[in-house]
């Protein structure tokens, strides 16, 4: 899915099933080469932050490449998501790689669809209730 009016960094997509043995070997040895140059630093920073959970960059780079090429993930979306996940309040709650990938996938999905997370919806609901109570003159 490609979202209209979103700036995209264009990199050569890797067609499925057309990699030479040399290209595949390079992707395994240097996973960041799957991504355009301007995508590499944010992904590397994220991986370095969570290296205790992710022994290799390969799954992370491959998944991000897929979201970029197939779903229209933009660099701005990715930077925002990764920064939020690396915040002090968030990063301590991941105990396993599966926790990390689940949350990353959920955030990417919300970013791509324009939906908001259940937590954000809960916060908006509470704020709306407070605003309504203030309008009625209640504390």
Chimera marker file (.cmm) of the C-alpha trace (Angstrom):
<marker_set name="trace">
<marker id="1" x="0.000" y="0.000" z="0.000" r="1" g="1" b="0" radius="0.5"/>
<marker id="2" x="1.400" y="3.396" z="-0.946" r="1" g="1" b="0" radius="0.5"/>
<marker id="3" x="0.085" y="6.430" z="0.864" r="1" g="1" b="0" radius="0.5"/>
<marker id="4" x="-0.468" y="9.441" z="-1.368" r="1" g="1" b="0" radius="0.5"/>
<marker id="5" x="1.445" y="12.654" z="-0.801" r="1" g="1" b="0" radius="0.5"/>
<marker id="6" x="4.087" y="10.999" z="1.377" r="1" g="1" b="0" radius="0.5"/>
<marker id="7" x="7.706" y="11.722" z="0.490" r="1" g="1" b="0" radius="0.5"/>
<marker id="8" x="9.652" y="8.524" z="-0.147" r="1" g="1" b="0" radius="0.5"/>
<marker id="9" x="13.291" y="7.793" z="-0.322" r="1" g="1" b="0" radius="0.5"/>
<marker id="10" x="13.683" y="5.687" z="-3.418" r="1" g="1" b="0" radius="0.5"/>
<marker id="11" x="16.051" y="2.755" z="-3.318" r="1" g="1" b="0" radius="0.5"/>
<marker id="12" x="16.356" y="-0.041" z="-5.771" r="1" g="1" b="0" radius="0.5"/>
<marker id="13" x="13.923" y="-2.708" z="-4.601" r="1" g="1" b="0" radius="0.5"/>
<marker id="14" x="15.305" y="-6.196" z="-4.494" r="1" g="1" b="0" radius="0.5"/>
<marker id="15" x="13.083" y="-8.333" z="-6.715" r="1" g="1" b="0" radius="0.5"/>
<marker id="16" x="12.108" y="-11.552" z="-5.020" r="1" g="1" b="0" radius="0.5"/>
<marker id="17" x="13.910" y="-14.608" z="-6.329" r="1" g="1" b="0" radius="0.5"/>
<marker id="18" x="16.383" y="-12.719" z="-8.546" r="1" g="1" b="0" radius="0.5"/>
<marker id="19" x="19.348" y="-12.359" z="-6.210" r="1" g="1" b="0" radius="0.5"/>
<marker id="20" x="22.658" y="-13.738" z="-7.308" r="1" g="1" b="0" radius="0.5"/>
<marker id="21" x="24.632" y="-15.808" z="-4.839" r="1" g="1" b="0" radius="0.5"/>
<marker id="22" x="27.033" y="-12.888" z="-4.367" r="1" g="1" b="0" radius="0.5"/>
<marker id="23" x="24.209" y="-10.443" z="-3.619" r="1" g="1" b="0" radius="0.5"/>
<marker id="24" x="22.605" y="-12.836" z="-1.168" r="1" g="1" b="0" radius="0.5"/>
<marker id="25" x="25.928" y="-13.410" z="0.583" r="1" g="1" b="0" radius="0.5"/>
<marker id="26" x="26.454" y="-9.653" z="0.851" r="1" g="1" b="0" radius="0.5"/>
<marker id="27" x="22.954" y="-9.135" z="2.294" r="1" g="1" b="0" radius="0.5"/>
<marker id="28" x="23.631" y="-11.786" z="4.928" r="1" g="1" b="0" radius="0.5"/>
<marker id="29" x="27.075" y="-10.409" z="5.810" r="1" g="1" b="0" radius="0.5"/>
<marker id="30" x="26.079" y="-6.728" z="5.611" r="1" g="1" b="0" radius="0.5"/>
<marker id="31" x="22.306" y="-6.515" z="6.158" r="1" g="1" b="0" radius="0.5"/>
<marker id="32" x="22.236" y="-2.708" z="6.074" r="1" g="1" b="0" radius="0.5"/>
<marker id="33" x="23.171" y="-2.806" z="2.376" r="1" g="1" b="0" radius="0.5"/>
<marker id="34" x="19.538" y="-3.812" z="1.726" r="1" g="1" b="0" radius="0.5"/>
<marker id="35" x="18.535" y="-0.270" z="2.662" r="1" g="1" b="0" radius="0.5"/>
<marker id="36" x="19.164" y="3.081" z="1.011" r="1" g="1" b="0" radius="0.5"/>
<marker id="37" x="22.038" y="5.053" z="2.541" r="1" g="1" b="0" radius="0.5"/>
<marker id="38" x="19.792" y="7.532" z="4.392" r="1" g="1" b="0" radius="0.5"/>
<marker id="39" x="17.855" y="4.676" z="6.043" r="1" g="1" b="0" radius="0.5"/>
<marker id="40" x="20.956" y="2.954" z="7.406" r="1" g="1" b="0" radius="0.5"/>
<marker id="41" x="21.863" y="5.203" z="10.341" r="1" g="1" b="0" radius="0.5"/>
<marker id="42" x="18.419" y="5.188" z="12.025" r="1" g="1" b="0" radius="0.5"/>
<marker id="43" x="18.188" y="1.412" z="11.602" r="1" g="1" b="0" radius="0.5"/>
<marker id="44" x="21.729" y="0.905" z="12.871" r="1" g="1" b="0" radius="0.5"/>
<marker id="45" x="21.035" y="3.131" z="15.901" r="1" g="1" b="0" radius="0.5"/>
<marker id="46" x="17.899" y="1.126" z="16.690" r="1" g="1" b="0" radius="0.5"/>
<marker id="47" x="19.733" y="-2.168" z="16.311" r="1" g="1" b="0" radius="0.5"/>
<marker id="48" x="22.633" y="-0.953" z="18.486" r="1" g="1" b="0" radius="0.5"/>
<marker id="49" x="20.169" y="0.166" z="21.168" r="1" g="1" b="0" radius="0.5"/>
<marker id="50" x="18.541" y="-3.283" z="21.226" r="1" g="1" b="0" radius="0.5"/>
<marker id="51" x="21.579" y="-5.404" z="20.324" r="1" g="1" b="0" radius="0.5"/>
<marker id="52" x="21.084" y="-7.416" z="23.513" r="1" g="1" b="0" radius="0.5"/>
<marker id="53" x="17.837" y="-8.704" z="21.968" r="1" g="1" b="0" radius="0.5"/>
<marker id="54" x="18.873" y="-8.796" z="18.303" r="1" g="1" b="0" radius="0.5"/>
<marker id="55" x="22.106" y="-10.706" z="17.720" r="1" g="1" b="0" radius="0.5"/>
<marker id="56" x="22.064" y="-9.818" z="14.015" r="1" g="1" b="0" radius="0.5"/>
<marker id="57" x="20.695" y="-6.968" z="11.887" r="1" g="1" b="0" radius="0.5"/>
<marker id="58" x="19.386" y="-9.297" z="9.179" r="1" g="1" b="0" radius="0.5"/>
<marker id="59" x="15.751" y="-9.780" z="10.324" r="1" g="1" b="0" radius="0.5"/>
<marker id="60" x="15.368" y="-6.100" z="11.181" r="1" g="1" b="0" radius="0.5"/>
<marker id="61" x="16.774" y="-4.847" z="7.862" r="1" g="1" b="0" radius="0.5"/>
<marker id="62" x="14.802" y="-7.386" z="5.853" r="1" g="1" b="0" radius="0.5"/>
<marker id="63" x="11.526" y="-6.494" z="7.554" r="1" g="1" b="0" radius="0.5"/>
<marker id="64" x="12.080" y="-2.758" z="7.183" r="1" g="1" b="0" radius="0.5"/>
<marker id="65" x="12.960" y="-3.221" z="3.492" r="1" g="1" b="0" radius="0.5"/>
<marker id="66" x="9.736" y="-5.155" z="3.040" r="1" g="1" b="0" radius="0.5"/>
<marker id="67" x="7.645" y="-2.476" z="4.740" r="1" g="1" b="0" radius="0.5"/>
<marker id="68" x="9.337" y="0.198" z="2.619" r="1" g="1" b="0" radius="0.5"/>
<marker id="69" x="9.044" y="-1.579" z="-0.726" r="1" g="1" b="0" radius="0.5"/>
<marker id="70" x="5.720" y="-3.354" z="-0.307" r="1" g="1" b="0" radius="0.5"/>
<marker id="71" x="3.737" y="-1.173" z="2.078" r="1" g="1" b="0" radius="0.5"/>
<marker id="72" x="5.064" y="2.356" z="1.521" r="1" g="1" b="0" radius="0.5"/>
<marker id="73" x="6.812" y="3.002" z="4.834" r="1" g="1" b="0" radius="0.5"/>
<marker id="74" x="8.577" y="6.349" z="4.645" r="1" g="1" b="0" radius="0.5"/>
<marker id="75" x="11.821" y="7.381" z="6.295" r="1" g="1" b="0" radius="0.5"/>
<marker id="76" x="10.020" y="10.007" z="8.393" r="1" g="1" b="0" radius="0.5"/>
<marker id="77" x="7.563" y="7.398" z="9.679" r="1" g="1" b="0" radius="0.5"/>
<marker id="78" x="10.411" y="5.023" z="10.479" r="1" g="1" b="0" radius="0.5"/>
<marker id="79" x="12.445" y="7.655" z="12.325" r="1" g="1" b="0" radius="0.5"/>
<marker id="80" x="9.449" y="8.607" z="14.447" r="1" g="1" b="0" radius="0.5"/>
<marker id="81" x="8.655" y="4.995" z="15.308" r="1" g="1" b="0" radius="0.5"/>
<marker id="82" x="12.230" y="4.038" z="16.148" r="1" g="1" b="0" radius="0.5"/>
<marker id="83" x="12.764" y="7.160" z="18.273" r="1" g="1" b="0" radius="0.5"/>
<marker id="84" x="9.614" y="6.428" z="20.282" r="1" g="1" b="0" radius="0.5"/>
<marker id="85" x="10.673" y="2.832" z="20.869" r="1" g="1" b="0" radius="0.5"/>
<marker id="86" x="14.170" y="3.874" z="22.001" r="1" g="1" b="0" radius="0.5"/>
<marker id="87" x="12.847" y="6.382" z="24.543" r="1" g="1" b="0" radius="0.5"/>
<marker id="88" x="13.680" y="5.670" z="28.177" r="1" g="1" b="0" radius="0.5"/>
<marker id="89" x="10.014" y="5.095" z="29.003" r="1" g="1" b="0" radius="0.5"/>
<marker id="90" x="9.544" y="2.508" z="26.261" r="1" g="1" b="0" radius="0.5"/>
<marker id="91" x="12.811" y="0.657" z="25.741" r="1" g="1" b="0" radius="0.5"/>
<marker id="92" x="12.871" y="-1.036" z="29.142" r="1" g="1" b="0" radius="0.5"/>
<marker id="93" x="9.703" y="-2.999" z="28.507" r="1" g="1" b="0" radius="0.5"/>
<marker id="94" x="11.139" y="-5.256" z="25.807" r="1" g="1" b="0" radius="0.5"/>
<marker id="95" x="12.480" y="-8.534" z="27.165" r="1" g="1" b="0" radius="0.5"/>
<marker id="96" x="12.641" y="-10.626" z="24.007" r="1" g="1" b="0" radius="0.5"/>
<marker id="97" x="13.177" y="-10.043" z="20.304" r="1" g="1" b="0" radius="0.5"/>
<marker id="98" x="9.587" y="-11.145" z="19.702" r="1" g="1" b="0" radius="0.5"/>
<marker id="99" x="8.332" y="-8.337" z="21.999" r="1" g="1" b="0" radius="0.5"/>
<marker id="100" x="10.389" y="-5.851" z="20.033" r="1" g="1" b="0" radius="0.5"/>
<marker id="101" x="9.239" y="-7.040" z="16.601" r="1" g="1" b="0" radius="0.5"/>
<marker id="102" x="5.601" y="-7.253" z="17.705" r="1" g="1" b="0" radius="0.5"/>
<marker id="103" x="5.611" y="-3.669" z="18.924" r="1" g="1" b="0" radius="0.5"/>
<marker id="104" x="7.557" y="-2.456" z="15.888" r="1" g="1" b="0" radius="0.5"/>
<marker id="105" x="5.090" y="-4.150" z="13.540" r="1" g="1" b="0" radius="0.5"/>
<marker id="106" x="2.118" y="-2.728" z="15.440" r="1" g="1" b="0" radius="0.5"/>
<marker id="107" x="3.533" y="0.793" z="15.267" r="1" g="1" b="0" radius="0.5"/>
<marker id="108" x="4.342" y="0.480" z="11.551" r="1" g="1" b="0" radius="0.5"/>
<marker id="109" x="0.823" y="-0.783" z="10.891" r="1" g="1" b="0" radius="0.5"/>
<marker id="110" x="-0.696" y="2.173" z="12.743" r="1" g="1" b="0" radius="0.5"/>
<marker id="111" x="1.596" y="4.597" z="10.881" r="1" g="1" b="0" radius="0.5"/>
<marker id="112" x="0.688" y="3.126" z="7.492" r="1" g="1" b="0" radius="0.5"/>
<marker id="113" x="-3.055" y="3.013" z="8.068" r="1" g="1" b="0" radius="0.5"/>
<marker id="114" x="-3.315" y="6.305" z="9.897" r="1" g="1" b="0" radius="0.5"/>
<marker id="115" x="-4.920" y="4.494" z="12.813" r="1" g="1" b="0" radius="0.5"/>
<marker id="116" x="-4.040" y="5.265" z="16.377" r="1" g="1" b="0" radius="0.5"/>
<marker id="117" x="-2.880" y="2.796" z="18.979" r="1" g="1" b="0" radius="0.5"/>
<marker id="118" x="-5.305" y="1.490" z="21.615" r="1" g="1" b="0" radius="0.5"/>
<marker id="119" x="-3.300" y="3.373" z="24.271" r="1" g="1" b="0" radius="0.5"/>
<marker id="120" x="-3.585" y="6.639" z="22.338" r="1" g="1" b="0" radius="0.5"/>
<marker id="121" x="-7.326" y="6.022" z="21.873" r="1" g="1" b="0" radius="0.5"/>
<marker id="122" x="-7.691" y="5.428" z="25.638" r="1" g="1" b="0" radius="0.5"/>
<marker id="123" x="-5.824" y="8.667" z="26.418" r="1" g="1" b="0" radius="0.5"/>
<marker id="124" x="-8.006" y="10.614" z="23.965" r="1" g="1" b="0" radius="0.5"/>
<marker id="125" x="-11.150" y="9.112" z="25.551" r="1" g="1" b="0" radius="0.5"/>
<marker id="126" x="-10.031" y="10.110" z="29.065" r="1" g="1" b="0" radius="0.5"/>
<marker id="127" x="-9.171" y="13.626" z="27.886" r="1" g="1" b="0" radius="0.5"/>
<marker id="128" x="-12.553" y="13.946" z="26.151" r="1" g="1" b="0" radius="0.5"/>
<marker id="129" x="-14.296" y="12.873" z="29.382" r="1" g="1" b="0" radius="0.5"/>
<marker id="130" x="-12.291" y="15.443" z="31.370" r="1" g="1" b="0" radius="0.5"/>
<marker id="131" x="-13.108" y="18.169" z="28.839" r="1" g="1" b="0" radius="0.5"/>
<marker id="132" x="-16.812" y="17.292" z="28.984" r="1" g="1" b="0" radius="0.5"/>
<marker id="133" x="-16.756" y="17.354" z="32.798" r="1" g="1" b="0" radius="0.5"/>
<marker id="134" x="-15.065" y="20.789" z="32.779" r="1" g="1" b="0" radius="0.5"/>
<marker id="135" x="-17.708" y="22.139" z="30.391" r="1" g="1" b="0" radius="0.5"/>
<marker id="136" x="-20.403" y="20.899" z="32.800" r="1" g="1" b="0" radius="0.5"/>
<marker id="137" x="-18.579" y="22.632" z="35.659" r="1" g="1" b="0" radius="0.5"/>
<marker id="138" x="-17.508" y="19.457" z="37.400" r="1" g="1" b="0" radius="0.5"/>
<marker id="139" x="-13.940" y="18.882" z="38.653" r="1" g="1" b="0" radius="0.5"/>
<link id1="1" id2="2" r="1" g="1" b="0" radius="0.2"/>
<link id1="2" id2="3" r="1" g="1" b="0" radius="0.2"/>
<link id1="3" id2="4" r="1" g="1" b="0" radius="0.2"/>
<link id1="4" id2="5" r="1" g="1" b="0" radius="0.2"/>
<link id1="5" id2="6" r="1" g="1" b="0" radius="0.2"/>
<link id1="6" id2="7" r="1" g="1" b="0" radius="0.2"/>
<link id1="7" id2="8" r="1" g="1" b="0" radius="0.2"/>
<link id1="8" id2="9" r="1" g="1" b="0" radius="0.2"/>
<link id1="9" id2="10" r="1" g="1" b="0" radius="0.2"/>
<link id1="10" id2="11" r="1" g="1" b="0" radius="0.2"/>
<link id1="11" id2="12" r="1" g="1" b="0" radius="0.2"/>
<link id1="12" id2="13" r="1" g="1" b="0" radius="0.2"/>
<link id1="13" id2="14" r="1" g="1" b="0" radius="0.2"/>
<link id1="14" id2="15" r="1" g="1" b="0" radius="0.2"/>
<link id1="15" id2="16" r="1" g="1" b="0" radius="0.2"/>
<link id1="16" id2="17" r="1" g="1" b="0" radius="0.2"/>
<link id1="17" id2="18" r="1" g="1" b="0" radius="0.2"/>
<link id1="18" id2="19" r="1" g="1" b="0" radius="0.2"/>
<link id1="19" id2="20" r="1" g="1" b="0" radius="0.2"/>
<link id1="20" id2="21" r="1" g="1" b="0" radius="0.2"/>
<link id1="21" id2="22" r="1" g="1" b="0" radius="0.2"/>
<link id1="22" id2="23" r="1" g="1" b="0" radius="0.2"/>
<link id1="23" id2="24" r="1" g="1" b="0" radius="0.2"/>
<link id1="24" id2="25" r="1" g="1" b="0" radius="0.2"/>
<link id1="25" id2="26" r="1" g="1" b="0" radius="0.2"/>
<link id1="26" id2="27" r="1" g="1" b="0" radius="0.2"/>
<link id1="27" id2="28" r="1" g="1" b="0" radius="0.2"/>
<link id1="28" id2="29" r="1" g="1" b="0" radius="0.2"/>
<link id1="29" id2="30" r="1" g="1" b="0" radius="0.2"/>
<link id1="30" id2="31" r="1" g="1" b="0" radius="0.2"/>
<link id1="31" id2="32" r="1" g="1" b="0" radius="0.2"/>
<link id1="32" id2="33" r="1" g="1" b="0" radius="0.2"/>
<link id1="33" id2="34" r="1" g="1" b="0" radius="0.2"/>
<link id1="34" id2="35" r="1" g="1" b="0" radius="0.2"/>
<link id1="35" id2="36" r="1" g="1" b="0" radius="0.2"/>
<link id1="36" id2="37" r="1" g="1" b="0" radius="0.2"/>
<link id1="37" id2="38" r="1" g="1" b="0" radius="0.2"/>
<link id1="38" id2="39" r="1" g="1" b="0" radius="0.2"/>
<link id1="39" id2="40" r="1" g="1" b="0" radius="0.2"/>
<link id1="40" id2="41" r="1" g="1" b="0" radius="0.2"/>
<link id1="41" id2="42" r="1" g="1" b="0" radius="0.2"/>
<link id1="42" id2="43" r="1" g="1" b="0" radius="0.2"/>
<link id1="43" id2="44" r="1" g="1" b="0" radius="0.2"/>
<link id1="44" id2="45" r="1" g="1" b="0" radius="0.2"/>
<link id1="45" id2="46" r="1" g="1" b="0" radius="0.2"/>
<link id1="46" id2="47" r="1" g="1" b="0" radius="0.2"/>
<link id1="47" id2="48" r="1" g="1" b="0" radius="0.2"/>
<link id1="48" id2="49" r="1" g="1" b="0" radius="0.2"/>
<link id1="49" id2="50" r="1" g="1" b="0" radius="0.2"/>
<link id1="50" id2="51" r="1" g="1" b="0" radius="0.2"/>
<link id1="51" id2="52" r="1" g="1" b="0" radius="0.2"/>
<link id1="52" id2="53" r="1" g="1" b="0" radius="0.2"/>
<link id1="53" id2="54" r="1" g="1" b="0" radius="0.2"/>
<link id1="54" id2="55" r="1" g="1" b="0" radius="0.2"/>
<link id1="55" id2="56" r="1" g="1" b="0" radius="0.2"/>
<link id1="56" id2="57" r="1" g="1" b="0" radius="0.2"/>
<link id1="57" id2="58" r="1" g="1" b="0" radius="0.2"/>
<link id1="58" id2="59" r="1" g="1" b="0" radius="0.2"/>
<link id1="59" id2="60" r="1" g="1" b="0" radius="0.2"/>
<link id1="60" id2="61" r="1" g="1" b="0" radius="0.2"/>
<link id1="61" id2="62" r="1" g="1" b="0" radius="0.2"/>
<link id1="62" id2="63" r="1" g="1" b="0" radius="0.2"/>
<link id1="63" id2="64" r="1" g="1" b="0" radius="0.2"/>
<link id1="64" id2="65" r="1" g="1" b="0" radius="0.2"/>
<link id1="65" id2="66" r="1" g="1" b="0" radius="0.2"/>
<link id1="66" id2="67" r="1" g="1" b="0" radius="0.2"/>
<link id1="67" id2="68" r="1" g="1" b="0" radius="0.2"/>
<link id1="68" id2="69" r="1" g="1" b="0" radius="0.2"/>
<link id1="69" id2="70" r="1" g="1" b="0" radius="0.2"/>
<link id1="70" id2="71" r="1" g="1" b="0" radius="0.2"/>
<link id1="71" id2="72" r="1" g="1" b="0" radius="0.2"/>
<link id1="72" id2="73" r="1" g="1" b="0" radius="0.2"/>
<link id1="73" id2="74" r="1" g="1" b="0" radius="0.2"/>
<link id1="74" id2="75" r="1" g="1" b="0" radius="0.2"/>
<link id1="75" id2="76" r="1" g="1" b="0" radius="0.2"/>
<link id1="76" id2="77" r="1" g="1" b="0" radius="0.2"/>
<link id1="77" id2="78" r="1" g="1" b="0" radius="0.2"/>
<link id1="78" id2="79" r="1" g="1" b="0" radius="0.2"/>
<link id1="79" id2="80" r="1" g="1" b="0" radius="0.2"/>
<link id1="80" id2="81" r="1" g="1" b="0" radius="0.2"/>
<link id1="81" id2="82" r="1" g="1" b="0" radius="0.2"/>
<link id1="82" id2="83" r="1" g="1" b="0" radius="0.2"/>
<link id1="83" id2="84" r="1" g="1" b="0" radius="0.2"/>
<link id1="84" id2="85" r="1" g="1" b="0" radius="0.2"/>
<link id1="85" id2="86" r="1" g="1" b="0" radius="0.2"/>
<link id1="86" id2="87" r="1" g="1" b="0" radius="0.2"/>
<link id1="87" id2="88" r="1" g="1" b="0" radius="0.2"/>
<link id1="88" id2="89" r="1" g="1" b="0" radius="0.2"/>
<link id1="89" id2="90" r="1" g="1" b="0" radius="0.2"/>
<link id1="90" id2="91" r="1" g="1" b="0" radius="0.2"/>
<link id1="91" id2="92" r="1" g="1" b="0" radius="0.2"/>
<link id1="92" id2="93" r="1" g="1" b="0" radius="0.2"/>
<link id1="93" id2="94" r="1" g="1" b="0" radius="0.2"/>
<link id1="94" id2="95" r="1" g="1" b="0" radius="0.2"/>
<link id1="95" id2="96" r="1" g="1" b="0" radius="0.2"/>
<link id1="96" id2="97" r="1" g="1" b="0" radius="0.2"/>
<link id1="97" id2="98" r="1" g="1" b="0" radius="0.2"/>
<link id1="98" id2="99" r="1" g="1" b="0" radius="0.2"/>
<link id1="99" id2="100" r="1" g="1" b="0" radius="0.2"/>
<link id1="100" id2="101" r="1" g="1" b="0" radius="0.2"/>
<link id1="101" id2="102" r="1" g="1" b="0" radius="0.2"/>
<link id1="102" id2="103" r="1" g="1" b="0" radius="0.2"/>
<link id1="103" id2="104" r="1" g="1" b="0" radius="0.2"/>
<link id1="104" id2="105" r="1" g="1" b="0" radius="0.2"/>
<link id1="105" id2="106" r="1" g="1" b="0" radius="0.2"/>
<link id1="106" id2="107" r="1" g="1" b="0" radius="0.2"/>
<link id1="107" id2="108" r="1" g="1" b="0" radius="0.2"/>
<link id1="108" id2="109" r="1" g="1" b="0" radius="0.2"/>
<link id1="109" id2="110" r="1" g="1" b="0" radius="0.2"/>
<link id1="110" id2="111" r="1" g="1" b="0" radius="0.2"/>
<link id1="111" id2="112" r="1" g="1" b="0" radius="0.2"/>
<link id1="112" id2="113" r="1" g="1" b="0" radius="0.2"/>
<link id1="113" id2="114" r="1" g="1" b="0" radius="0.2"/>
<link id1="114" id2="115" r="1" g="1" b="0" radius="0.2"/>
<link id1="115" id2="116" r="1" g="1" b="0" radius="0.2"/>
<link id1="116" id2="117" r="1" g="1" b="0" radius="0.2"/>
<link id1="117" id2="118" r="1" g="1" b="0" radius="0.2"/>
<link id1="118" id2="119" r="1" g="1" b="0" radius="0.2"/>
<link id1="119" id2="120" r="1" g="1" b="0" radius="0.2"/>
<link id1="120" id2="121" r="1" g="1" b="0" radius="0.2"/>
<link id1="121" id2="122" r="1" g="1" b="0" radius="0.2"/>
<link id1="122" id2="123" r="1" g="1" b="0" radius="0.2"/>
<link id1="123" id2="124" r="1" g="1" b="0" radius="0.2"/>
<link id1="124" id2="125" r="1" g="1" b="0" radius="0.2"/>
<link id1="125" id2="126" r="1" g="1" b="0" radius="0.2"/>
<link id1="126" id2="127" r="1" g="1" b="0" radius="0.2"/>
<link id1="127" id2="128" r="1" g="1" b="0" radius="0.2"/>
<link id1="128" id2="129" r="1" g="1" b="0" radius="0.2"/>
<link id1="129" id2="130" r="1" g="1" b="0" radius="0.2"/>
<link id1="130" id2="131" r="1" g="1" b="0" radius="0.2"/>
<link id1="131" id2="132" r="1" g="1" b="0" radius="0.2"/>
<link id1="132" id2="133" r="1" g="1" b="0" radius="0.2"/>
<link id1="133" id2="134" r="1" g="1" b="0" radius="0.2"/>
<link id1="134" id2="135" r="1" g="1" b="0" radius="0.2"/>
<link id1="135" id2="136" r="1" g="1" b="0" radius="0.2"/>
<link id1="136" id2="137" r="1" g="1" b="0" radius="0.2"/>
<link id1="137" id2="138" r="1" g="1" b="0" radius="0.2"/>
<link id1="138" id2="139" r="1" g="1" b="0" radius="0.2"/>
</marker_set>
